[in-house]
Amino acid sequence: MIRHIVFFSARRKEDVEAVRSGLQELGKIPHSKLFEVTLNTKVDQFSNAIDVVVY
């Protein structure tokens, strides 16, 4: 099994929710056993540039 974690940054702050909801649609792909889309909690001590995380 191949696992990927992908990070996304929205160009504009007001687009973050649209990015999240659009990526959530990928969870409808047949045979997807584990798919999670979440907003970044912005607690990284080095960078908070990431808005959405897909696992």
PQR file of N, CA, C, O and H, with PARSE charges and radii, in Angstrom:
ATOM      1  N   MET A   1       0.841  -1.172   0.000 -0.4000 1.5000
ATOM      2  CA  MET A   1       0.000   0.000   0.000 -0.0000 2.0000
ATOM      3  C   MET A   1       0.894   1.246   0.000  0.5500 1.7000
ATOM      4  O   MET A   1       1.855   1.336   0.764 -0.5500 1.4000
ATOM      5  N   ILE A   2       0.568   2.178  -0.848 -0.4000 1.5000
ATOM      6  CA  ILE A   2       1.293   3.439  -0.905 -0.0000 2.0000
ATOM      7  C   ILE A   2       0.471   4.488  -0.172  0.5500 1.7000
ATOM      8  O   ILE A   2      -0.730   4.627  -0.403 -0.5500 1.4000
ATOM      9  H   ILE A   2      -0.212   2.105  -1.469  0.4000 1.0000
ATOM     10  N   ARG A   3       1.127   5.218   0.707 -0.4000 1.5000
ATOM     11  CA  ARG A   3       0.450   6.281   1.451 -0.0000 2.0000
ATOM     12  C   ARG A   3       1.102   7.612   1.114  0.5500 1.7000
ATOM     13  O   ARG A   3       2.320   7.707   0.966 -0.5500 1.4000
ATOM     14  H   ARG A   3       2.103   5.106   0.895  0.4000 1.0000
ATOM     15  N   HIS A   4       0.294   8.603   0.999 -0.4000 1.5000
ATOM     16  CA  HIS A   4       0.790   9.941   0.711 -0.0000 2.0000
ATOM     17  C   HIS A   4       0.158  10.936   1.679  0.5500 1.7000
ATOM     18  O   HIS A   4      -1.005  10.805   2.060 -0.5500 1.4000
ATOM     19  H   HIS A   4      -0.696   8.526   1.119  0.4000 1.0000
ATOM     20  N   ILE A   5       0.929  11.903   2.055 -0.4000 1.5000
ATOM     21  CA  ILE A   5       0.409  13.065   2.765 -0.0000 2.0000
ATOM     22  C   ILE A   5       0.729  14.253   1.870  0.5500 1.7000
ATOM     23  O   ILE A   5       1.883  14.462   1.496 -0.5500 1.4000
ATOM     24  H   ILE A   5       1.873  12.010   1.745  0.4000 1.0000
ATOM     25  N   VAL A   6      -0.291  15.025   1.528 -0.4000 1.5000
ATOM     26  CA  VAL A   6      -0.115  16.141   0.606 -0.0000 2.0000
ATOM     27  C   VAL A   6      -0.573  17.421   1.296  0.5500 1.7000
ATOM     28  O   VAL A   6      -1.620  17.455   1.944 -0.5500 1.4000
ATOM     29  H   VAL A   6      -1.228  14.855   1.832  0.4000 1.0000
ATOM     30  N   PHE A   7       0.220  18.462   1.147 -0.4000 1.5000
ATOM     31  CA  PHE A   7      -0.061  19.748   1.778 -0.0000 2.0000
ATOM     32  C   PHE A   7      -0.476  20.761   0.714  0.5500 1.7000
ATOM     33  O   PHE A   7       0.105  20.808  -0.370 -0.5500 1.4000
ATOM     34  H   PHE A   7       1.070  18.435   0.621  0.4000 1.0000
ATOM     35  N   PHE A   8      -1.479  21.564   1.030 -0.4000 1.5000
ATOM     36  CA  PHE A   8      -1.974  22.576   0.099 -0.0000 2.0000
ATOM     37  C   PHE A   8      -2.025  23.936   0.788  0.5500 1.7000
ATOM     38  O   PHE A   8      -2.350  24.041   1.970 -0.5500 1.4000
ATOM     39  H   PHE A   8      -1.951  21.526   1.910  0.4000 1.0000
ATOM     40  N   SER A   9      -1.701  24.957   0.033 -0.4000 1.5000
ATOM     41  CA  SER A   9      -1.826  26.336   0.499 -0.0000 2.0000
ATOM     42  C   SER A   9      -2.733  27.087  -0.466  0.5500 1.7000
ATOM     43  O   SER A   9      -2.551  27.025  -1.682 -0.5500 1.4000
ATOM     44  H   SER A   9      -1.437  24.872  -0.928  0.4000 1.0000
ATOM     45  N   ALA A  10      -3.699  27.786   0.083 -0.4000 1.5000
ATOM     46  CA  ALA A  10      -4.586  28.601  -0.751 -0.0000 2.0000
ATOM     47  C   ALA A  10      -3.894  29.926  -1.064  0.5500 1.7000
ATOM     48  O   ALA A  10      -3.139  30.449  -0.243 -0.5500 1.4000
ATOM     49  H   ALA A  10      -3.847  27.837   1.070  0.4000 1.0000
ATOM     50  N   ARG A  11      -4.150  30.453  -2.229 -0.4000 1.5000
ATOM     51  CA  ARG A  11      -3.559  31.750  -2.590 -0.0000 2.0000
ATOM     52  C   ARG A  11      -4.138  32.873  -1.739  0.5500 1.7000
ATOM     53  O   ARG A  11      -3.437  33.809  -1.355 -0.5500 1.4000
ATOM     54  H   ARG A  11      -4.763  30.028  -2.895  0.4000 1.0000
ATOM     55  N   ARG A  12      -5.438  32.759  -1.453 -0.4000 1.5000
ATOM     56  CA  ARG A  12      -6.107  33.773  -0.636 -0.0000 2.0000
ATOM     57  C   ARG A  12      -6.725  33.099   0.581  0.5500 1.7000
ATOM     58  O   ARG A  12      -7.256  31.993   0.481 -0.5500 1.4000
ATOM     59  H   ARG A  12      -6.008  31.998  -1.765  0.4000 1.0000
ATOM     60  N   LYS A  13      -6.657  33.757   1.715 -0.4000 1.5000
ATOM     61  CA  LYS A  13      -7.180  33.205   2.970 -0.0000 2.0000
ATOM     62  C   LYS A  13      -8.650  32.815   2.853  0.5500 1.7000
ATOM     63  O   LYS A  13      -9.073  31.807   3.420 -0.5500 1.4000
ATOM     64  H   LYS A  13      -6.226  34.655   1.796  0.4000 1.0000
ATOM     65  N   GLU A  14      -9.426  33.605   2.124 -0.4000 1.5000
ATOM     66  CA  GLU A  14     -10.863  33.335   2.006 -0.0000 2.0000
ATOM     67  C   GLU A  14     -11.166  32.118   1.136  0.5500 1.7000
ATOM     68  O   GLU A  14     -12.313  31.676   1.087 -0.5500 1.4000
ATOM     69  H   GLU A  14      -9.082  34.424   1.664  0.4000 1.0000
ATOM     70  N   ASP A  15     -10.169  31.568   0.452 -0.4000 1.5000
ATOM     71  CA  ASP A  15     -10.370  30.391  -0.401 -0.0000 2.0000
ATOM     72  C   ASP A  15     -10.078  29.062   0.298  0.5500 1.7000
ATOM     73  O   ASP A  15     -10.283  28.000  -0.291 -0.5500 1.4000
ATOM     74  H   ASP A  15      -9.237  31.927   0.492  0.4000 1.0000
ATOM     75  N   VAL A  16      -9.607  29.107   1.529 -0.4000 1.5000
ATOM     76  CA  VAL A  16      -9.196  27.877   2.229 -0.0000 2.0000
ATOM     77  C   VAL A  16     -10.341  26.871   2.310  0.5500 1.7000
ATOM     78  O   VAL A  16     -10.133  25.688   2.039 -0.5500 1.4000
ATOM     79  H   VAL A  16      -9.440  29.969   2.007  0.4000 1.0000
ATOM     80  N   GLU A  17     -11.524  27.304   2.669 -0.4000 1.5000
ATOM     81  CA  GLU A  17     -12.656  26.374   2.796 -0.0000 2.0000
ATOM     82  C   GLU A  17     -13.047  25.790   1.446  0.5500 1.7000
ATOM     83  O   GLU A  17     -13.421  24.619   1.375 -0.5500 1.4000
ATOM     84  H   GLU A  17     -11.694  28.265   2.890  0.4000 1.0000
ATOM     85  N   ALA A  18     -12.971  26.563   0.387 -0.4000 1.5000
ATOM     86  CA  ALA A  18     -13.277  26.048  -0.953 -0.0000 2.0000
ATOM     87  C   ALA A  18     -12.254  24.994  -1.368  0.5500 1.7000
ATOM     88  O   ALA A  18     -12.610  23.998  -1.998 -0.5500 1.4000
ATOM     89  H   ALA A  18     -12.667  27.514   0.445  0.4000 1.0000
ATOM     90  N   VAL A  19     -10.998  25.205  -1.023 -0.4000 1.5000
ATOM     91  CA  VAL A  19      -9.955  24.214  -1.314 -0.0000 2.0000
ATOM     92  C   VAL A  19     -10.248  22.930  -0.547  0.5500 1.7000
ATOM     93  O   VAL A  19     -10.187  21.837  -1.110 -0.5500 1.4000
ATOM     94  H   VAL A  19     -10.708  26.014  -0.512  0.4000 1.0000
ATOM     95  N   ARG A  20     -10.567  23.064   0.746 -0.4000 1.5000
ATOM     96  CA  ARG A  20     -10.851  21.885   1.572 -0.0000 2.0000
ATOM     97  C   ARG A  20     -12.045  21.111   1.037  0.5500 1.7000
ATOM     98  O   ARG A  20     -11.980  19.889   0.906 -0.5500 1.4000
ATOM     99  H   ARG A  20     -10.616  23.952   1.204  0.4000 1.0000
ATOM    100  N   SER A  21     -13.120  21.796   0.731 -0.4000 1.5000
ATOM    101  CA  SER A  21     -14.318  21.092   0.264 -0.0000 2.0000
ATOM    102  C   SER A  21     -14.103  20.473  -1.112  0.5500 1.7000
ATOM    103  O   SER A  21     -14.633  19.398  -1.394 -0.5500 1.4000
ATOM    104  H   SER A  21     -13.173  22.789   0.838  0.4000 1.0000
ATOM    105  N   GLY A  22     -13.342  21.129  -1.961 -0.4000 1.5000
ATOM    106  CA  GLY A  22     -13.037  20.549  -3.269 -0.0000 2.0000
ATOM    107  C   GLY A  22     -12.204  19.286  -3.152  0.5500 1.7000
ATOM    108  O   GLY A  22     -12.460  18.306  -3.851 -0.5500 1.4000
ATOM    109  H   GLY A  22     -12.911  22.002  -1.731  0.4000 1.0000
ATOM    110  N   LEU A  23     -11.211  19.302  -2.277 -0.4000 1.5000
ATOM    111  CA  LEU A  23     -10.380  18.115  -2.071 -0.0000 2.0000
ATOM    112  C   LEU A  23     -11.175  16.982  -1.425  0.5500 1.7000
ATOM    113  O   LEU A  23     -10.903  15.809  -1.680 -0.5500 1.4000
ATOM    114  H   LEU A  23     -11.004  20.099  -1.709  0.4000 1.0000
ATOM    115  N   GLN A  24     -12.144  17.324  -0.600 -0.4000 1.5000
ATOM    116  CA  GLN A  24     -12.982  16.314   0.058 -0.0000 2.0000
ATOM    117  C   GLN A  24     -13.714  15.458  -0.968  0.5500 1.7000
ATOM    118  O   GLN A  24     -14.002  14.292  -0.698 -0.5500 1.4000
ATOM    119  H   GLN A  24     -12.365  18.277  -0.393  0.4000 1.0000
ATOM    120  N   GLU A  25     -14.017  16.004  -2.121 -0.4000 1.5000
ATOM    121  CA  GLU A  25     -14.701  15.264  -3.186 -0.0000 2.0000
ATOM    122  C   GLU A  25     -13.882  14.059  -3.657  0.5500 1.7000
ATOM    123  O   GLU A  25     -14.447  13.080  -4.144 -0.5500 1.4000
ATOM    124  H   GLU A  25     -13.784  16.951  -2.340  0.4000 1.0000
ATOM    125  N   LEU A  26     -12.562  14.125  -3.517 -0.4000 1.5000
ATOM    126  CA  LEU A  26     -11.710  13.004  -3.927 -0.0000 2.0000
ATOM    127  C   LEU A  26     -11.991  11.751  -3.098  0.5500 1.7000
ATOM    128  O   LEU A  26     -11.691  10.641  -3.537 -0.5500 1.4000
ATOM    129  H   LEU A  26     -12.103  14.921  -3.122  0.4000 1.0000
ATOM    130  N   GLY A  27     -12.558  11.919  -1.914 -0.4000 1.5000
ATOM    131  CA  GLY A  27     -12.906  10.788  -1.068 -0.0000 2.0000
ATOM    132  C   GLY A  27     -14.004   9.920  -1.653  0.5500 1.7000
ATOM    133  O   GLY A  27     -14.248   8.821  -1.155 -0.5500 1.4000
ATOM    134  H   GLY A  27     -12.801  12.821  -1.558  0.4000 1.0000
ATOM    135  N   LYS A  28     -14.666  10.385  -2.692 -0.4000 1.5000
ATOM    136  CA  LYS A  28     -15.731   9.612  -3.339 -0.0000 2.0000
ATOM    137  C   LYS A  28     -15.196   8.637  -4.385  0.5500 1.7000
ATOM    138  O   LYS A  28     -15.969   7.898  -4.994 -0.5500 1.4000
ATOM    139  H   LYS A  28     -14.468  11.278  -3.097  0.4000 1.0000
ATOM    140  N   ILE A  29     -13.886   8.631  -4.595 -0.4000 1.5000
ATOM    141  CA  ILE A  29     -13.283   7.706  -5.552 -0.0000 2.0000
ATOM    142  C   ILE A  29     -13.513   6.280  -5.050  0.5500 1.7000
ATOM    143  O   ILE A  29     -13.219   5.988  -3.891 -0.5500 1.4000
ATOM    144  H   ILE A  29     -13.259   9.232  -4.100  0.4000 1.0000
ATOM    145  N   PRO A  30     -14.031   5.384  -5.898 -0.5600 1.5000
ATOM    146  CA  PRO A  30     -14.270   4.000  -5.471  0.2800 2.0000
ATOM    147  C   PRO A  30     -12.976   3.333  -4.977  0.5500 1.7000
ATOM    148  O   PRO A  30     -11.888   3.631  -5.470 -0.5500 1.4000
ATOM    149  N   HIS A  31     -13.106   2.461  -4.034 -0.4000 1.5000
ATOM    150  CA  HIS A  31     -12.015   1.666  -3.466 -0.0000 2.0000
ATOM    151  C   HIS A  31     -11.069   2.487  -2.591  0.5500 1.7000
ATOM    152  O   HIS A  31      -9.998   2.005  -2.222 -0.5500 1.4000
ATOM    153  H   HIS A  31     -13.990   2.219  -3.634  0.4000 1.0000
ATOM    154  N   SER A  32     -11.445   3.699  -2.260 -0.4000 1.5000
ATOM    155  CA  SER A  32     -10.639   4.503  -1.349 -0.0000 2.0000
ATOM    156  C   SER A  32     -10.912   4.018   0.069  0.5500 1.7000
ATOM    157  O   SER A  32     -12.010   4.207   0.592 -0.5500 1.4000
ATOM    158  H   SER A  32     -12.315   4.091  -2.559  0.4000 1.0000
ATOM    159  N   LYS A  33      -9.921   3.396   0.689 -0.4000 1.5000
ATOM    160  CA  LYS A  33     -10.112   2.819   2.021 -0.0000 2.0000
ATOM    161  C   LYS A  33      -9.900   3.847   3.131  0.5500 1.7000
ATOM    162  O   LYS A  33     -10.602   3.829   4.142 -0.5500 1.4000
ATOM    163  H   LYS A  33      -9.028   3.243   0.265  0.4000 1.0000
ATOM    164  N   LEU A  34      -8.942   4.731   2.940 -0.4000 1.5000
ATOM    165  CA  LEU A  34      -8.659   5.744   3.951 -0.0000 2.0000
ATOM    166  C   LEU A  34      -8.371   7.049   3.238  0.5500 1.7000
ATOM    167  O   LEU A  34      -7.447   7.133   2.429 -0.5500 1.4000
ATOM    168  H   LEU A  34      -8.372   4.746   2.119  0.4000 1.0000
ATOM    169  N   PHE A  35      -9.149   8.049   3.534 -0.4000 1.5000
ATOM    170  CA  PHE A  35      -8.969   9.354   2.912 -0.0000 2.0000
ATOM    171  C   PHE A  35      -9.423  10.405   3.905  0.5500 1.7000
ATOM    172  O   PHE A  35     -10.553  10.363   4.390 -0.5500 1.4000
ATOM    173  H   PHE A  35      -9.899   7.981   4.192  0.4000 1.0000
ATOM    174  N   GLU A  36      -8.549  11.341   4.204 -0.4000 1.5000
ATOM    175  CA  GLU A  36      -8.883  12.368   5.185 -0.0000 2.0000
ATOM    176  C   GLU A  36      -8.402  13.723   4.677  0.5500 1.7000
ATOM    177  O   GLU A  36      -7.281  13.849   4.185 -0.5500 1.4000
ATOM    178  H   GLU A  36      -7.631  11.375   3.810  0.4000 1.0000
ATOM    179  N   VAL A  37      -9.245  14.715   4.798 -0.4000 1.5000
ATOM    180  CA  VAL A  37      -8.900  16.097   4.462 -0.0000 2.0000
ATOM    181  C   VAL A  37      -9.169  16.925   5.708  0.5500 1.7000
ATOM    182  O   VAL A  37     -10.263  16.873   6.270 -0.5500 1.4000
ATOM    183  H   VAL A  37     -10.156  14.612   5.197  0.4000 1.0000
ATOM    184  N   THR A  38      -8.176  17.685   6.136 -0.4000 1.5000
ATOM    185  CA  THR A  38      -8.347  18.482   7.348 -0.0000 2.0000
ATOM    186  C   THR A  38      -7.651  19.826   7.197  0.5500 1.7000
ATOM    187  O   THR A  38      -6.698  19.967   6.430 -0.5500 1.4000
ATOM    188  H   THR A  38      -7.287  17.727   5.680  0.4000 1.0000
ATOM    189  N   LEU A  39      -8.135  20.794   7.927 -0.4000 1.5000
ATOM    190  CA  LEU A  39      -7.476  22.092   7.956 -0.0000 2.0000
ATOM    191  C   LEU A  39      -6.267  22.012   8.872  0.5500 1.7000
ATOM    192  O   LEU A  39      -6.311  21.340   9.903 -0.5500 1.4000
ATOM    193  H   LEU A  39      -8.909  20.680   8.550  0.4000 1.0000
ATOM    194  N   ASN A  40      -5.200  22.684   8.507 -0.4000 1.5000
ATOM    195  CA  ASN A  40      -4.001  22.730   9.330 -0.0000 2.0000
ATOM    196  C   ASN A  40      -4.309  23.512  10.607  0.5500 1.7000
ATOM    197  O   ASN A  40      -4.970  24.549  10.559 -0.5500 1.4000
ATOM    198  H   ASN A  40      -5.164  23.229   7.669  0.4000 1.0000
ATOM    199  N   THR A  41      -3.834  23.016  11.734 -0.4000 1.5000
ATOM    200  CA  THR A  41      -4.095  23.677  13.015 -0.0000 2.0000
ATOM    201  C   THR A  41      -3.150  24.847  13.279  0.5500 1.7000
ATOM    202  O   THR A  41      -3.300  25.557  14.274 -0.5500 1.4000
ATOM    203  H   THR A  41      -3.298  22.174  11.772  0.4000 1.0000
ATOM    204  N   LYS A  42      -2.183  25.046  12.394 -0.4000 1.5000
ATOM    205  CA  LYS A  42      -1.268  26.201  12.457 -0.0000 2.0000
ATOM    206  C   LYS A  42      -0.500  26.275  13.773  0.5500 1.7000
ATOM    207  O   LYS A  42      -0.414  27.342  14.381 -0.5500 1.4000
ATOM    208  H   LYS A  42      -2.062  24.470  11.587  0.4000 1.0000
ATOM    209  N   VAL A  43       0.060  25.144  14.220 -0.4000 1.5000
ATOM    210  CA  VAL A  43       0.842  25.128  15.451 -0.0000 2.0000
ATOM    211  C   VAL A  43       2.307  24.759  15.205  0.5500 1.7000
ATOM    212  O   VAL A  43       3.044  24.495  16.154 -0.5500 1.4000
ATOM    213  H   VAL A  43      -0.011  24.277  13.726  0.4000 1.0000
ATOM    214  N   ASP A  44       2.729  24.737  13.948 -0.4000 1.5000
ATOM    215  CA  ASP A  44       4.112  24.404  13.606 -0.0000 2.0000
ATOM    216  C   ASP A  44       5.032  25.540  14.039  0.5500 1.7000
ATOM    217  O   ASP A  44       4.752  26.706  13.761 -0.5500 1.4000
ATOM    218  H   ASP A  44       2.130  24.952  13.177  0.4000 1.0000
ATOM    219  N   GLN A  45       6.117  25.211  14.711 -0.4000 1.5000
ATOM    220  CA  GLN A  45       7.018  26.251  15.195 -0.0000 2.0000
ATOM    221  C   GLN A  45       7.883  26.859  14.093  0.5500 1.7000
ATOM    222  O   GLN A  45       8.506  27.900  14.302 -0.5500 1.4000
ATOM    223  H   GLN A  45       6.345  24.264  14.937  0.4000 1.0000
ATOM    224  N   PHE A  46       7.929  26.219  12.915 -0.4000 1.5000
ATOM    225  CA  PHE A  46       8.772  26.715  11.829 -0.0000 2.0000
ATOM    226  C   PHE A  46       7.992  27.446  10.742  0.5500 1.7000
ATOM    227  O   PHE A  46       8.460  28.459  10.223 -0.5500 1.4000
ATOM    228  H   PHE A  46       7.423  25.373  12.745  0.4000 1.0000
ATOM    229  N   SER A  47       6.814  26.948  10.392 -0.4000 1.5000
ATOM    230  CA  SER A  47       6.041  27.555   9.310 -0.0000 2.0000
ATOM    231  C   SER A  47       4.571  27.180   9.431  0.5500 1.7000
ATOM    232  O   SER A  47       4.231  26.048   9.775 -0.5500 1.4000
ATOM    233  H   SER A  47       6.433  26.125  10.813  0.4000 1.0000
ATOM    234  N   ASN A  48       3.722  28.128   9.148 -0.4000 1.5000
ATOM    235  CA  ASN A  48       2.282  27.886   9.135 -0.0000 2.0000
ATOM    236  C   ASN A  48       1.705  28.172   7.758  0.5500 1.7000
ATOM    237  O   ASN A  48       0.540  28.550   7.636 -0.5500 1.4000
ATOM    238  H   ASN A  48       3.998  29.047   8.869  0.4000 1.0000
ATOM    239  N   ALA A  49       2.513  27.994   6.728 -0.4000 1.5000
ATOM    240  CA  ALA A  49       2.102  28.309   5.360 -0.0000 2.0000
ATOM    241  C   ALA A  49       1.088  27.310   4.805  0.5500 1.7000
ATOM    242  O   ALA A  49       0.377  27.629   3.852 -0.5500 1.4000
ATOM    243  H   ALA A  49       3.459  27.687   6.828  0.4000 1.0000
ATOM    244  N   ILE A  50       1.008  26.119   5.376 -0.4000 1.5000
ATOM    245  CA  ILE A  50       0.106  25.079   4.883 -0.0000 2.0000
ATOM    246  C   ILE A  50      -1.294  25.326   5.421  0.5500 1.7000
ATOM    247  O   ILE A  50      -1.469  25.583   6.612 -0.5500 1.4000
ATOM    248  H   ILE A  50       1.586  25.860   6.150  0.4000 1.0000
ATOM    249  N   ASP A  51      -2.299  25.250   4.540 -0.4000 1.5000
ATOM    250  CA  ASP A  51      -3.687  25.471   4.948 -0.0000 2.0000
ATOM    251  C   ASP A  51      -4.481  24.176   5.077  0.5500 1.7000
ATOM    252  O   ASP A  51      -5.280  24.032   6.002 -0.5500 1.4000
ATOM    253  H   ASP A  51      -2.157  25.041   3.572  0.4000 1.0000
ATOM    254  N   VAL A  52      -4.267  23.224   4.151 -0.4000 1.5000
ATOM    255  CA  VAL A  52      -5.067  21.999   4.101 -0.0000 2.0000
ATOM    256  C   VAL A  52      -4.125  20.807   3.976  0.5500 1.7000
ATOM    257  O   VAL A  52      -3.141  20.853   3.238 -0.5500 1.4000
ATOM    258  H   VAL A  52      -3.618  23.342   3.399  0.4000 1.0000
ATOM    259  N   VAL A  53      -4.441  19.733   4.712 -0.4000 1.5000
ATOM    260  CA  VAL A  53      -3.645  18.507   4.682 -0.0000 2.0000
ATOM    261  C   VAL A  53      -4.538  17.366   4.209  0.5500 1.7000
ATOM    262  O   VAL A  53      -5.660  17.206   4.688 -0.5500 1.4000
ATOM    263  H   VAL A  53      -5.240  19.696   5.312  0.4000 1.0000
ATOM    264  N   VAL A  54      -4.030  16.570   3.260 -0.4000 1.5000
ATOM    265  CA  VAL A  54      -4.758  15.407   2.744 -0.0000 2.0000
ATOM    266  C   VAL A  54      -3.939  14.170   3.065  0.5500 1.7000
ATOM    267  O   VAL A  54      -2.744  14.110   2.775 -0.5500 1.4000
ATOM    268  H   VAL A  54      -3.118  16.700   2.870  0.4000 1.0000
ATOM    269  N   TYR A  55      -4.602  13.169   3.676 -0.4000 1.5000
ATOM    270  CA  TYR A  55      -3.968  11.887   3.970 -0.0000 2.0000
ATOM    271  C   TYR A  55      -4.816  10.788   3.398  0.5500 1.7000
ATOM    272  O   TYR A  55      -4.473   9.613   3.527 -0.5500 1.4000
ATOM    273  H   TYR A  55      -5.572  13.218   3.911  0.4000 1.0000
TER
END
